[in-house]
Amino acid sequence: MTHALQYDASLADLRRAVRGEVLLPGDAGFDAARRPWNLAVDQPAAAVVTAADAADVAALVRFAAGAGLAVAPQPNGHGATGRTEGAVLLRIGALDAITVDPVARRARIGAGVRSGDLQRATAHHGLTALPGSSPVVSVAGAALGGGLSWFSRAFGWVADSVVAFDVVDAHGEERAVTAATDPDLFWALRGGGGDYAVVTALELSLRDAARVHGGRVLWEGRHTGVVAEAFRTLTADAPRELTLWLELLHFPGAEPMVAIDTTFLGPEDEARDLLAALDRLPPRRSPTPAARCPSPSSGASRPSRPSPPRE
């Protein structure tokens, strides 16, 4: 009981410690704020803080350390966990600044930037970052977990493209982390998860990507065998510029389906030659892959996704 009262007193002071929004149990909007993107996960929290900037993150970490509270960063609701009871859930989606240097082929982004937003920003310069399967997941979250990209076969993991981090450490100090300044922490952050520090910004290398050809092709589930065999044949000697994902899909209220997602970094005619085996399969449930260019209207180097949304 004494421990609970100490928490209550500490949380009452939290609003004076940070400038961002603080929501406590019982406040209007608290339940919505603590809710993750995956609604199947119940994510309890002692408080939800939306940081105004990196200095706010540092202030929160110092406050939490003094109050004996854990801090659980979660930019936009992905990476849900049920292990947040008694912790302060930190939302850093407001850290969404993007600066692109097309000459150096670098981007500096806040930790709240979503993959699709970065793709749109880089597309103006004929460049691309390494987008994952969803445009609404934060780049920082993907990089901290390694990050498998549509373009990973050609360019590596999302984490491989990170050249610098801005972090707040466990003492509440803001630090710049690179391979030169702190090689061990830099190594750990690139794919080791977010438990070593709170990342507030990243600098990433960009790649040339003038044209991208790709999309999702769907078939009825009864064709799974022949589609899987075509996938096996295509991937046996596919060039690194070509990525294919085989998926078995069963959405509520719909019949089972099988899909192949494709992206190709190169011209359309070459992509169609590489994917010719798909033309010999049974009739599709969706259009053929389409040529894409990394422009804001195209979704910026993302393959078209004509099927229902998925996690």
C-alpha positions as CSV (number, residue, x, y, z in Angstrom):
1,M,0.0,0.0,0.0
2,T,2.9,2.4,0.9
3,H,4.5,1.6,-2.5
4,A,1.3,2.4,-4.3
5,L,0.9,5.7,-2.5
6,Q,4.5,6.6,-3.4
7,Y,3.7,5.9,-7.1
8,D,0.6,8.1,-6.9
9,A,2.6,11.0,-5.3
10,S,5.3,10.6,-7.9
11,L,2.9,10.6,-10.8
12,A,1.1,13.7,-9.5
13,D,4.4,15.6,-9.9
14,L,5.0,14.2,-13.4
15,R,3.1,17.0,-15.2
16,R,5.6,19.5,-13.7
17,A,8.6,17.6,-14.9
18,V,7.8,17.5,-18.6
19,R,6.2,19.9,-21.2
20,G,4.4,17.2,-23.2
21,E,1.0,15.8,-22.5
22,V,0.7,13.5,-19.4
23,L,-2.3,11.2,-19.0
24,L,-2.9,9.3,-15.8
25,P,-5.5,6.5,-15.1
26,G,-8.9,8.1,-14.9
27,D,-8.0,11.0,-17.2
28,A,-10.1,11.4,-20.4
29,G,-8.2,9.8,-23.2
30,F,-5.9,7.7,-21.0
31,D,-7.2,4.3,-22.2
32,A,-7.0,5.3,-25.9
33,A,-3.5,6.7,-25.3
34,R,-2.1,3.5,-23.7
35,R,-3.7,1.3,-26.4
36,P,-1.3,-0.3,-28.9
37,W,-1.9,-0.8,-32.6
38,N,-2.4,-4.5,-32.0
39,L,-5.7,-4.4,-30.0
40,A,-5.3,-8.1,-29.0
41,V,-2.7,-7.0,-26.5
42,D,-3.7,-5.3,-23.2
43,Q,-1.1,-2.7,-22.4
44,P,-1.5,-1.4,-18.9
45,A,0.5,1.7,-17.8
46,A,1.0,3.9,-14.8
47,A,1.0,6.9,-17.1
48,V,1.3,7.9,-20.7
49,V,3.6,10.7,-21.7
50,T,3.8,12.3,-25.2
51,A,7.2,13.9,-25.3
52,A,7.4,17.3,-26.9
53,D,11.1,16.9,-27.9
54,A,14.3,15.2,-26.9
55,A,14.8,17.4,-23.9
56,D,11.4,16.3,-22.7
57,V,12.5,12.6,-23.0
58,A,15.6,13.4,-21.0
59,A,13.5,15.1,-18.3
60,L,11.1,12.2,-18.1
61,V,14.0,9.6,-17.8
62,R,15.5,11.7,-14.9
63,F,12.2,12.0,-13.2
64,A,11.4,8.3,-13.6
65,A,14.8,7.3,-12.2
66,G,14.2,9.4,-9.1
67,A,10.7,8.0,-8.6
68,G,11.6,4.4,-9.2
69,L,9.5,4.2,-12.3
70,A,10.3,2.3,-15.5
71,V,10.0,4.0,-18.9
72,A,8.7,2.1,-21.9
73,P,9.2,3.9,-25.2
74,Q,6.7,3.2,-28.0
75,P,6.6,5.8,-30.9
76,N,3.3,5.0,-32.6
77,G,1.8,2.0,-30.9
78,H,3.6,-0.8,-32.7
79,G,5.8,-3.3,-30.8
80,A,3.0,-3.9,-28.3
81,T,3.8,-5.6,-25.0
82,G,1.8,-6.6,-21.9
83,R,4.8,-6.0,-19.6
84,T,4.2,-2.3,-19.0
85,E,2.2,-2.4,-15.8
86,G,3.6,0.2,-13.4
87,A,5.7,1.8,-16.1
88,V,5.4,5.2,-17.9
89,L,4.5,4.6,-21.5
90,L,6.5,7.1,-23.6
91,R,5.0,8.2,-26.9
92,I,7.6,9.9,-29.1
93,G,5.5,10.2,-32.3
94,A,5.8,14.0,-32.1
95,L,9.6,13.7,-32.8
96,D,8.8,13.6,-36.5
97,A,11.3,16.0,-38.2
98,I,12.9,14.9,-41.5
99,T,15.9,16.5,-43.1
100,V,17.3,15.0,-46.4
101,D,20.7,15.8,-47.8
102,P,20.6,14.5,-51.4
103,V,24.2,15.3,-52.0
104,A,25.5,13.3,-49.1
105,R,22.6,10.8,-49.6
106,R,21.8,11.0,-45.9
107,A,18.6,11.6,-43.9
108,R,18.3,12.8,-40.3
109,I,15.0,11.9,-38.8
110,G,13.2,12.0,-35.4
111,A,12.5,8.7,-33.7
112,G,8.7,9.2,-34.4
113,V,9.1,9.3,-38.2
114,R,7.1,6.6,-40.0
115,S,8.6,4.6,-42.9
116,G,6.1,6.0,-45.4
117,D,6.8,9.6,-44.5
118,L,10.5,9.1,-44.9
119,Q,9.9,7.4,-48.3
120,R,7.9,10.4,-49.5
121,A,10.6,12.8,-48.4
122,T,13.5,10.9,-50.1
123,A,11.5,10.2,-53.2
124,H,11.7,13.9,-54.2
125,H,15.4,13.3,-54.8
126,G,15.2,9.9,-56.5
127,L,16.5,8.3,-53.4
128,T,15.1,5.6,-51.0
129,A,15.6,4.5,-47.5
130,L,14.9,0.8,-46.6
131,P,11.1,0.5,-46.1
132,G,9.6,-2.4,-44.3
133,S,6.3,-4.1,-44.9
134,S,4.2,-1.3,-43.4
135,P,4.5,2.5,-44.1
136,V,3.0,3.3,-40.6
137,V,5.7,1.6,-38.5
138,S,8.4,4.0,-37.2
139,V,11.8,3.8,-38.8
140,A,13.5,3.8,-35.4
141,G,11.4,0.8,-34.2
142,A,12.3,-1.2,-37.3
143,A,16.0,-0.3,-37.1
144,L,16.3,-1.2,-33.4
145,G,14.9,-4.6,-34.2
146,G,17.2,-5.1,-37.2
147,G,14.5,-4.3,-39.8
148,L,13.8,-6.5,-42.8
149,S,13.1,-4.3,-45.8
150,W,11.7,-4.8,-49.2
151,F,15.2,-3.9,-50.4
152,S,17.2,-5.9,-47.9
153,R,18.5,-8.4,-50.4
154,A,20.2,-5.6,-52.3
155,F,21.0,-3.1,-49.5
156,G,21.0,-5.1,-46.2
157,W,18.9,-4.6,-43.0
158,V,17.4,-1.3,-42.0
159,A,19.9,-1.3,-39.1
160,D,22.8,-1.5,-41.5
161,S,21.8,1.9,-42.9
162,V,22.0,3.8,-39.6
163,V,25.2,5.8,-39.2
164,A,24.3,7.8,-36.0
165,F,21.8,7.8,-33.1
166,D,20.8,10.6,-30.7
167,V,19.8,8.9,-27.5
168,V,18.9,9.6,-23.9
169,D,20.8,7.2,-21.6
170,A,19.6,5.7,-18.3
171,H,21.0,8.8,-16.4
172,G,18.8,11.1,-18.4
173,E,21.7,12.5,-20.4
174,E,21.4,13.3,-24.1
175,R,24.1,11.7,-26.2
176,A,25.2,11.3,-29.8
177,V,26.2,7.7,-30.6
178,T,28.3,6.6,-33.6
179,A,30.7,3.9,-34.3
180,A,33.5,6.3,-33.4
181,T,32.1,7.8,-30.2
182,D,30.7,4.6,-28.6
183,P,31.2,1.5,-30.7
184,D,29.7,-0.9,-28.2
185,L,26.4,1.0,-27.8
186,F,26.3,1.7,-31.5
187,W,26.6,-2.0,-32.2
188,A,23.9,-2.9,-29.7
189,L,21.4,-0.4,-30.9
190,R,21.6,-1.5,-34.5
191,G,19.3,-4.5,-34.1
192,G,19.7,-5.3,-30.4
193,G,16.4,-3.7,-29.4
194,G,15.5,-0.6,-27.5
195,D,16.6,-1.5,-23.9
196,Y,20.0,0.2,-24.0
197,A,18.8,3.8,-24.3
198,V,15.8,5.9,-25.6
199,V,16.5,6.8,-29.2
200,T,15.3,10.3,-30.1
201,A,16.8,10.7,-33.6
202,L,18.7,8.8,-36.3
203,E,20.9,9.5,-39.3
204,L,20.6,7.0,-42.1
205,S,22.3,6.5,-45.4
206,L,20.1,6.5,-48.5
207,R,20.2,4.7,-51.8
208,D,19.5,5.5,-55.4
209,A,16.2,4.2,-56.6
210,A,14.8,5.9,-59.7
211,R,12.4,3.1,-60.5
212,V,10.7,0.3,-58.6
213,H,8.5,-2.4,-60.0
214,G,6.3,-4.5,-57.7
215,G,3.1,-5.3,-55.9
216,R,1.0,-8.1,-54.5
217,V,-0.5,-10.9,-56.6
218,L,-3.3,-13.0,-55.2
219,W,-4.7,-16.4,-56.0
220,E,-7.4,-18.6,-54.5
221,G,-6.1,-20.8,-51.7
222,R,-6.7,-24.0,-53.7
223,H,-3.8,-22.9,-56.0
224,T,-1.3,-22.8,-53.1
225,G,0.8,-25.8,-54.3
226,V,1.5,-24.4,-57.8
227,V,2.1,-20.9,-56.5
228,A,4.6,-22.2,-53.9
229,E,6.4,-24.1,-56.5
230,A,6.7,-21.0,-58.7
231,F,8.0,-19.1,-55.7
232,R,10.6,-21.8,-55.1
233,T,11.7,-21.7,-58.7
234,L,11.9,-17.9,-58.9
235,T,13.9,-17.5,-55.7
236,A,16.4,-20.2,-56.5
237,D,18.5,-17.9,-58.6
238,A,16.8,-14.5,-58.2
239,P,19.1,-11.4,-58.5
240,R,19.5,-9.4,-55.3
241,E,17.5,-6.6,-56.8
242,L,14.4,-8.9,-56.7
243,T,12.5,-9.7,-53.5
244,L,9.6,-12.1,-53.3
245,W,7.5,-13.0,-50.2
246,L,5.1,-15.9,-50.2
247,E,2.1,-15.6,-47.9
248,L,-0.9,-17.7,-46.9
249,L,-3.8,-15.4,-46.1
250,H,-7.1,-16.0,-44.5
251,F,-9.0,-12.8,-43.6
252,P,-12.2,-12.9,-41.6
253,G,-15.2,-13.6,-43.8
254,A,-13.1,-14.4,-46.8
255,E,-11.9,-17.6,-48.5
256,P,-8.2,-18.6,-48.0
257,M,-5.8,-17.0,-50.5
258,V,-2.2,-17.3,-51.4
259,A,-0.1,-14.3,-52.4
260,I,3.4,-13.4,-53.7
261,D,4.6,-9.9,-52.9
262,T,7.3,-8.6,-55.2
263,T,9.7,-5.7,-55.6
264,F,12.3,-5.2,-58.2
265,L,14.9,-2.3,-58.2
266,G,15.1,-1.8,-61.9
267,P,13.3,-1.4,-65.2
268,E,9.8,-2.8,-65.8
269,D,10.8,-4.9,-68.8
270,E,13.5,-6.7,-66.9
271,A,11.1,-7.3,-64.0
272,R,8.5,-8.8,-66.2
273,D,11.0,-11.2,-67.7
274,L,12.1,-12.3,-64.2
275,L,8.5,-12.8,-63.1
276,A,7.3,-14.5,-66.3
277,A,6.6,-17.7,-64.4
278,L,3.7,-16.0,-62.6
279,D,2.0,-15.4,-65.9
280,R,1.8,-19.2,-66.4
281,L,-0.1,-19.8,-63.2
282,P,-3.9,-20.1,-62.8
283,P,-6.0,-16.8,-63.0
284,R,-5.2,-14.2,-60.4
285,R,-7.4,-12.6,-57.8
286,S,-5.5,-9.3,-58.3
287,P,-3.8,-7.3,-61.0
288,T,-0.2,-8.0,-62.1
289,P,2.6,-6.1,-60.4
290,A,3.0,-2.5,-61.6
291,A,5.9,-0.2,-62.3
292,R,6.4,2.4,-59.6
293,C,8.6,5.4,-59.3
294,P,9.6,6.9,-56.0
295,S,7.3,9.9,-56.1
296,P,5.0,11.3,-53.4
297,S,1.9,10.1,-55.3
298,S,3.3,6.6,-55.7
299,G,3.9,6.0,-52.1
300,A,7.6,6.4,-52.6
301,S,9.2,3.2,-53.6
302,R,6.6,1.1,-51.9
303,P,5.0,-1.8,-53.8
304,S,1.3,-1.5,-54.5
305,R,-0.9,-3.3,-52.0
306,P,-4.3,-4.0,-53.6
307,S,-5.2,-6.6,-51.0
308,P,-6.9,-6.1,-47.6
309,P,-4.7,-4.6,-44.9
310,R,-2.6,-6.8,-42.7
311,E,-0.5,-6.4,-39.6
